Amino acid sequence: MKKAFIIVDLQNDFCHGGSLAVPDANAVIPVINQLQPYFDLIIATKDWHPQDHTSFATNHPGYKVGDVVTVDAIPQVLWPCHCIQNTPGSDFHVQLDTSKINKIIFKGADKAIDSYSAFFDNAHRRETGLKDYLHDRHVDELYLAGLATDYCVKYTALDALALGYRVNIIEDACRGVALHPGDIAKAIEEMQAAGANIIQSKQVLLRSFC
């Protein structure tokens, strides 16, 4: 049984001072850095949006951040402009140890559709390449951490479970957006109901399994 650690979207725009800052996001950085030596395979994801991405509220006149529109029959939450390709906001946070990262998965590069999951776009029309990467390395168990619990972590976990992976959410190494009250708790419940194990970082740090 081979395990991989997936660090979800630990980018400047999602951290303190970013255009879509997740509350308390920076607190996960030292935890994630501490966890990395416990894994032989580490994957990090990046939102990688063009300037005219459909998820940006500024590209929908008359709408505001938090509104939900329908784009090509798919509901789309509108966000501030964030993680635009090749801008400082799309970079990994400087405090994240990137020296051990084996693979970066880019998502959300198609302007017409968002991609919360590290595996597929939101309509499951296109893959990011992560599934094939894990298959080629005989990975069958995933440990997820990063941002945000109620969006990209959640949808990555749900897709991974549907693909047959054993999934562990390192809860204290994640933070959520909480666009609506209770969103983070609901996301944890949804992942758990789908089969994910909800664990704490100390459960990884107290045992060596790689």
C-alpha positions as CSV (number, residue, x, y, z in Angstrom):
1,M,0.0,0.0,0.0
2,K,1.7,3.3,-1.2
3,K,0.7,6.6,0.3
4,A,0.8,10.2,-1.0
5,F,0.5,13.5,0.6
6,I,-1.5,16.1,-1.3
7,I,-1.1,19.8,-0.4
8,V,-4.1,21.7,-1.7
9,D,-3.7,25.3,-3.0
10,L,-1.3,26.7,-0.5
11,Q,-1.0,29.9,-2.6
12,N,-0.5,33.5,-1.7
13,D,-4.0,34.6,-2.7
14,F,-5.5,32.1,-0.3
15,C,-3.2,33.1,2.6
16,H,-3.1,36.2,4.8
17,G,-3.2,39.4,2.7
18,G,-4.3,37.5,-0.4
19,S,-7.3,38.5,-2.6
20,L,-9.2,35.4,-1.4
21,A,-7.7,34.9,2.0
22,V,-8.9,31.9,3.9
23,P,-9.3,32.7,7.6
24,D,-6.3,31.5,9.6
25,A,-4.8,29.9,6.5
26,N,-1.2,30.6,7.5
27,A,-1.5,28.4,10.6
28,V,-1.5,25.3,8.4
29,I,1.9,26.0,6.9
30,P,4.2,24.9,9.8
31,V,2.0,21.8,10.3
32,I,2.2,20.9,6.6
33,N,6.0,21.4,6.6
34,Q,6.3,19.2,9.6
35,L,4.3,16.4,7.9
36,Q,6.2,16.3,4.7
37,P,9.1,14.1,5.8
38,Y,6.7,11.4,6.7
39,F,5.8,10.8,3.0
40,D,7.8,9.5,0.1
41,L,5.4,11.1,-2.5
42,I,4.2,14.7,-2.2
43,I,1.9,16.4,-4.6
44,A,0.9,20.1,-4.5
45,T,-2.0,21.7,-6.4
46,K,-2.3,25.2,-7.8
47,D,-5.3,27.1,-8.9
48,W,-4.1,28.5,-12.2
49,H,-6.7,30.9,-13.6
50,P,-6.6,33.1,-16.7
51,Q,-7.6,36.7,-16.2
52,D,-11.0,36.2,-17.7
53,H,-11.9,33.1,-15.7
54,T,-15.6,32.5,-15.2
55,S,-15.3,32.2,-11.5
56,F,-14.3,35.9,-11.1
57,A,-17.2,38.2,-10.1
58,T,-15.7,41.0,-12.1
59,N,-16.4,39.0,-15.3
60,H,-20.1,39.0,-14.5
61,P,-21.5,42.5,-14.5
62,G,-24.2,43.1,-12.0
63,Y,-23.1,40.2,-9.8
64,K,-21.0,40.2,-6.6
65,V,-18.7,37.9,-4.8
66,G,-20.7,35.1,-3.2
67,D,-23.4,35.1,-5.8
68,V,-24.1,31.9,-7.7
69,V,-24.6,32.0,-11.4
70,T,-25.1,29.3,-14.0
71,V,-22.4,28.8,-16.6
72,D,-23.0,26.2,-19.3
73,A,-25.6,24.5,-17.0
74,I,-23.2,24.4,-14.1
75,P,-23.7,26.4,-10.9
76,Q,-20.7,28.7,-10.3
77,V,-19.9,30.5,-7.1
78,L,-18.4,33.9,-7.9
79,W,-15.1,34.8,-6.2
80,P,-12.6,37.7,-6.2
81,C,-10.0,37.5,-8.9
82,H,-7.4,35.1,-7.5
83,C,-4.5,32.9,-8.5
84,I,-4.1,34.4,-11.9
85,Q,-1.5,32.6,-13.9
86,N,2.1,33.8,-13.5
87,T,1.2,36.4,-10.9
88,P,2.6,36.6,-7.3
89,G,-0.9,35.6,-6.0
90,S,-0.6,32.2,-7.7
91,D,2.8,31.4,-6.2
92,F,3.1,29.0,-3.3
93,H,3.4,30.8,0.1
94,V,7.1,31.6,0.7
95,Q,7.0,29.8,4.1
96,L,5.9,26.5,2.5
97,D,8.7,24.1,2.1
98,T,8.6,23.2,-1.6
99,S,11.9,21.2,-1.7
100,K,10.2,17.9,-1.2
101,I,7.3,18.4,-3.7
102,N,7.4,15.7,-6.4
103,K,4.6,17.0,-8.7
104,I,2.5,20.2,-9.1
105,I,-1.0,19.8,-10.5
106,F,-2.5,22.8,-12.1
107,K,-6.3,23.2,-12.2
108,G,-8.8,25.8,-13.3
109,A,-6.8,26.8,-16.4
110,D,-9.8,26.7,-18.7
111,K,-11.5,30.1,-18.5
112,A,-15.0,28.5,-19.1
113,I,-15.1,26.2,-16.1
114,D,-13.8,26.1,-12.5
115,S,-11.9,23.2,-11.0
116,Y,-12.2,22.7,-7.3
117,S,-11.0,19.1,-7.4
118,A,-7.4,18.1,-8.0
119,F,-8.7,15.4,-10.3
120,F,-11.3,16.9,-12.6
121,D,-13.0,20.1,-13.5
122,N,-16.3,20.8,-11.9
123,A,-18.3,19.1,-14.6
124,H,-15.9,16.1,-14.7
125,R,-15.3,16.7,-18.4
126,R,-11.5,16.9,-18.2
127,E,-8.9,15.4,-16.0
128,T,-5.9,17.2,-14.5
129,G,-3.6,14.2,-14.9
130,L,-3.4,13.5,-11.2
131,K,-5.2,10.1,-11.5
132,D,-2.7,8.8,-14.1
133,Y,0.2,10.2,-12.0
134,L,-0.9,8.3,-8.9
135,H,-1.7,5.2,-10.9
136,D,1.7,5.1,-12.5
137,R,3.2,5.2,-9.0
138,H,0.9,2.6,-7.5
139,V,-0.6,4.9,-4.9
140,D,-3.8,3.7,-3.2
141,E,-4.0,5.9,-0.1
142,L,-4.1,9.7,0.1
143,Y,-3.5,12.2,2.9
144,L,-5.0,15.7,2.2
145,A,-4.2,19.0,3.7
146,G,-4.5,22.7,2.7
147,L,-7.1,25.1,1.5
148,A,-9.9,25.2,1.6
149,T,-11.7,22.5,3.6
150,D,-15.2,23.3,2.2
151,Y,-14.1,23.6,-1.4
152,C,-11.0,22.3,-3.0
153,V,-10.1,19.9,-0.2
154,K,-13.6,18.6,-0.1
155,Y,-14.0,18.1,-3.8
156,T,-10.6,16.5,-4.2
157,A,-11.5,14.1,-1.4
158,L,-14.9,13.2,-2.9
159,D,-13.4,12.5,-6.3
160,A,-10.6,10.5,-4.8
161,L,-13.1,8.3,-2.9
162,A,-15.2,7.8,-6.0
163,L,-12.0,6.7,-7.8
164,G,-11.4,4.1,-5.1
165,Y,-8.6,5.7,-3.1
166,R,-8.4,5.4,0.7
167,V,-8.6,9.1,1.8
168,N,-7.5,10.7,5.0
169,I,-8.2,14.4,5.8
170,I,-5.7,15.9,8.2
171,E,-8.2,18.2,9.8
172,D,-5.8,20.5,11.7
173,A,-3.8,21.0,8.5
174,C,-6.8,22.4,6.7
175,R,-8.7,25.6,6.9
176,G,-12.1,26.6,5.3
177,V,-13.6,29.6,3.6
178,A,-16.9,29.4,5.5
179,L,-18.8,31.5,2.9
180,H,-21.9,30.5,4.9
181,P,-22.1,29.6,8.6
182,G,-21.5,25.9,9.1
183,D,-19.9,25.2,5.7
184,I,-16.7,23.8,7.2
185,A,-18.6,21.3,9.6
186,K,-20.8,20.3,6.7
187,A,-17.8,19.6,4.5
188,I,-16.2,17.4,7.1
189,E,-19.5,15.5,7.6
190,E,-19.9,15.1,3.8
191,M,-16.4,13.7,3.4
192,Q,-16.7,11.4,6.3
193,A,-20.1,10.1,5.1
194,A,-18.5,9.4,1.7
195,G,-15.8,7.3,3.4
196,A,-12.9,9.6,4.3
197,N,-11.1,9.3,7.6
198,I,-10.8,12.5,9.5
199,I,-7.6,12.5,11.4
200,Q,-5.2,15.0,13.2
201,S,-1.6,15.7,12.3
202,K,-0.3,14.1,15.5
203,Q,-1.7,10.7,14.2
204,V,0.8,11.0,11.3
205,L,3.6,12.4,13.3
206,L,3.4,9.7,16.0
207,R,3.9,6.9,13.5
208,S,6.2,6.2,10.6
209,F,4.5,4.4,7.8
210,C,6.5,5.2,4.7
